[in-house]
Amino acid sequence: MKQIKIVFLSCIILSICWSCGDDPETSLPIPDPPSSDTTIVNPDTIPEEPLPLSIAKGADISYCTQMETEGRLFYSFSVREAQECTRVMKDLGMDAIRLSVLVNPVDGYLGLEDVIEKAVRACTLGMDLMIAFHYSDVRCSWSSQSIPEEWSTDSLSLLCKQVSEHTSEVLSALRDRNIPVRWIQIGNETSTGMLPPMGDTDRNSEGFRALFKAGSQAARRIYPQASIVAHLARGFDQTQCQEILDLIDSEDFDIIGLSLRPSKEIGETFRMVNGRVYRTISSQEECVEFTFQNMDILYNRYKKNSLIAELGLPASTEVASTSLMHTICNKAKESGICDGIFYWEPQTYPEWGNDLGAFLSNGRPTTILEAFE
């Protein structure tokens, strides 16, 4: 009889604990599944990672040393005296610098020694660095790709070797000076390929694949922790971006770099992905919307984040461009798949030859760059 009472009291106490505490099903330890368990976890049930608190805020200031030689001065919002261009960018809220590198430029600007000088400045200020290879003696764009004068034009294997050697030479020089590099871009706006005719995507897609791989593998040998960027023009063009990225082996790039120059794209037509519908860009805002929509499409296909590698807005319409710049920065942060924004040559202005810069001819910044503060 005494034993029955003890059991009865134990049941009452246990039931009270259950009612006042956690659900016993969640309180009890869950046994590990047997080694033979072949259950596949549905990715859709895995909680998403939190959105990044910030993105890289950068500038491509590749031409700043040339402008300094010409006597141009640069100012920030908060400092009245002129300062070195990289310091100005940091004062304006930027934390990253992108530097283009050419093979054998006639005037030396954007060549190896010039790149090292600017990279040292960025490193000294604690800014992240992107090195953008053009594999040319002059700056390349999607509509203008050219092969270095001293490189081979009739042997793909030799050209791949030259790409590898040039990549290794530049990056080794930076590594030897203890300069960290966060991103390495292989080719510039490679929407039509690189190093034609060997790497022209219309005539030699396999050649393009091999040349990109040569650059990527050389970069990984020198800076194995750096992210490899595949850079494309017309960031809004869903079909063209996929056609080019499909030609690059997945292991050869980590991030998709897109160019965004909304004012230059008005009137441009592109084909929507997986369909026959063509769209025409009717406004700057629409170009921005399509570009971020394309980031989503590209992420779903390649599972790789994007960044805006080259951004330019007209300073002649400063108020409208300032508003659009804030929109772009907010969209980048909210997307969760855009790693950063690099404004292309913001220290320039129309009188210097760039109508998409963010400075005035007196060397002072416009309000366009306030979004980076």
N, C-alpha and C positions, 0 to 999 in steps of 0.2 A: 504493500500500500504506500509506503514511504517513497519507493522508487517511482511509482505512478505520479505522485505529487511533484517530484523533482522534474520529471519529463514534462508535465503539464505547465509548470512554472517556466521552464526553459523555452517552451513554444511561445508563451505569452511575451516573454522578454524579447525574443527574436522578432516577433511580429511588430512590436513597438519600435525596434531599431529600424526595421524596413520602412515603416510609415514615416519616421522622423528624418531618415537619412537619404542616401542616394538609392536609386533603383538597384536592387540586388543584381540585376542582369548586367548593369554597367559597372558595378562595384567589384564583381568577381573577376579574377584574372582570366584573360582569354588565352586558351592554349595555342601554342604555335602549330601551324598546319603541318601535317606529315610531309616528309621529304618527297613523297610521291604525288603531292598535290599539284595539279596542272592548271589550276584556276587562273584565268587571264583577267587582269584588272582593266576595267573600262576606263580609258583616259578621260572621258567626260566626267567621271565621278571624282577625279583628283582635283582638290581645290587649286585655283589659279594662284600664282605667285602675286604678291602685292605689286602695284604699279611703282615704277621708280620714282623717287622723290625729286630727281633732277635729271637733266640730260646734259650732254657735253655742249657747251656754248663756245663756238670757235670762229676763227677767221682765217682765210687764206690770204696771207700778206706777202706772197712770193716776190712781188715787185717793190717792196718797201726799200730795199737797199739801193735800187736804181733811183727811186724818188729822192732818197737822202742825198745821193751824189748830185742830183739836179738842184739841191738846195730846198727841197720841200720840207715843211715843218708840220708836226702833228700835235694836236692838243686833245685833252679829255674834257669831260664836263666839269670835273672838280678841281683841276689844276690849271692855273692861268699860264704857266710857263710851258714852252714846247718840250716834249719828251720823245725819247726813242719810241718807234712805232709799236713794238711788242709791249712795252710798258703801258702805252696808251690803251691797247686792247685789253690788257688786264684791268686797268682802271675802269674801263667801260663794262666790266663784269664778265669778260670772257676767260675761259680756263683751258682753252686748247688752241693750237696753231696748226694749220695745214700748209705744207711747203711743197710746191711742185719742183721736180728735178728734171733737167734736160741732159742729154748726153754730151754734146759738144757745142754749146751756144756761141755764136760769133762774138758777142760782147761780154761773155762770162756770167751774166746774170742768169740765175736759176741753174748754174753749173754746180759741180761738187763743192768747190771752196765757198761759194756764195751760200749754198744750202747749209754747210757746216756752221758758218758764221751766224746765220739766223736761228739754227737749231740750238746753238749754245745759248743764245739770248732766251729762247723759250724755256730751256732746261733750267737756267739760272733763276727764272721767275717761277719755277715749279709748275709750268703749264704742260699739259699733255701734248703729244706731237703726232701728226700724221704726215707720212712721206708719200707723195703722189708721183709715181713714175709715169713719164710720158713716152719714153723710149723713142725720142726724136730730138733733133737739134733745135726745133722750134716748138712752141706750145701747140698741143693737139686738141681738137674738139671732134664731135661726132661727124661733122661735115668736112673735116680736114685732118687726115692722118698721114703722116709722112715718115719715111724711114731715114735714120741717120746717114749722112753722106758716106761715112767710112764703113758702114755695115753691109753685109752680103744681101744681094737682091735675087740670087738664083739658087740658094741652098737653104732649105728649111732647117736642117740639122745644125748648120753653122749659125744661122740666125738665132735659133734657140740657145745655142751656146753663148752668143753675144749678149742676149737678154739676161741669161743667168750670171754671166761675168759682171755686167754693168750693175745689176741688182746687188750682187755680193760686194762689189767695190764700194758703192755708196753706203750700204748699211754697215759694212765692216768699219768704214771710217767713222761713222757715228758711234758704233759700239766701242771702238778703241778709245773714244773720248768720254765713255761712260754716259752717253746720252740715251735715255730710255725712249723707245718708240712704241706707241700704243696701237697705231693703225698703219698698215702699209697698203697702198692702193696700186694695183697692177694695171697700168694703162689708164688713159684719161678719156672719159666719155666713149667707151668702146662699143657703142650701139651699132657701128658698122664694122667693128673689128679693130685691129691694130697692125701696124707694120705692113701695109699693103705692098705688093699684092699677095705676099705669103700668108698674111693673116686677115685678109679681107673675108668677111663672113659670107658674102654672096658668092664668091668664087672659090674659097678654100676654108670651109668651116673647120676642118680637121687641123689645118695649119694654125688657125686662131686658138683652138683648144690646146695645141702643143706649146704655142708661144706663151699663153697665159700660165700654163702649168710650169713652164721653165722659170718664169718670174716668181710665181707663188712658192715653188719648192726652194728656190734660192733664198727667198725672204724668210721662210720658216727655219732654214738652217742657221741664219744669223740671229733672228729674233723669234724663237719658237713660241713665245707667249703673246706676240702681237696678233691682232686680228687682220686678216687679209680682206681687202675691200674690192669688190667688183663694181666699177663705176659706170653708170649709164646716163645718157642724156635723155631728155623728154621723160621725166619721171612720171608723168601722167599716162604715158603710152603703155597700156596693159599688155597688148599683144607683142609689141616690139621688145619690151623688157624680158618677157618670158622666152621669146625666140633666141635671144642672146644668152641668157642665163642657162638655158637648156644645153648650150654648146660647151659650157664650162663644167668640168667634173666637180661634184659637190664638195669633195674634200679639199679643193683648191681655193675656196673662198669661204669667209665666215659672215660677212656683212654685205648688204647691198647698198651701194652709194647711188643716190639719185640727184640729178640737177633740177633746180626749180627756179625758173625765170618767168614768172607769170605774165608780165607785160609783153614779152617776146613771143608768147605762145598763142595769143589771141588770133583766132582764124585757123589754127592748126587742126587737122583732122586725124583721128586715130580709130582703130577698130577695137570694139569691146572684146574682151577675152571670151572664148567659147561661144562665139556668135558671129553673125554677119552684120550686126548693127554698127554703123559708124557714127561717131560723135564729133562735133566741132566745138572747140573751146571758144566760148563767147565772152568770157570775162576773166579777170585775174582771180577772183574768188572761186570761180568754177575750176580753174586750173589747179588751185590749191586743194579743192575737194577731191578732184580726180586723183591727184598725187597721193593723198593719204588713203584713199580707197585702194589705190594700187599697192600701197604698202601692205594692206590687209591681204590682198589677193596673193602677193608674192610670199608673204609669211605662210599662208595656208599651203602653198605649193612647195616651198623650199625649207620651211621651218627655220628661217634666218631673219634676224632683225634688219632694219634699214637705217640709214641716216641720210640727211640732206648734205651732200658733199659740196655742192656749189649753189648758193642762194644769192639772188640779186633782185633788188627792187628799185624803181626809179626815184631818185632823190628830188627830181623836178616836181613830183607830186608828194611832198613830204608828209602831209597830214594823212592822206589815204594810205601811203606806204607804211607809215607808223602803225596805223590801225591793222593793216594786213599782217605786219610783222608780229604784232601781239597775237593775232589769230593763229599764225603758223606755230609760234612757240607754245601756245596753249594746246593746240592739237597734237603737237609732238609729245608733250608731257602726258596728255590724256590717253594717247594711243597705246602706250605700254610696249610698243615694238619699234619705236624710233629712238635710236641711241644718241642722236645729236644733230646739231645744225651748224654748218660752217658757211659764214657769209663770205662771198668771193670778192677779194680786194676791196674791203669796205673803206679803206683809207684813200681811195681814188674818187674822182669826180669827172663830170663831162669834159671840162677843159683839159684834163689829162688824157682823155680817150676812153673813159668808161662811164656810160650814162646810167649804170646800175650800181655805182658805188654809194656809200652812205656818208660821205664827207662833203663839205663845201670847199671851194677853191682856196679859202683862207686857212685850210688845215684843221677846221673845227668839225666835230661830228654833228650830224643831224639827229633829230629825235627818233629816227628809225631804230637806232641801236639801244634806245632806252629799254626795250624788251629784254635785253640781256642783263640788265642790272639786277 
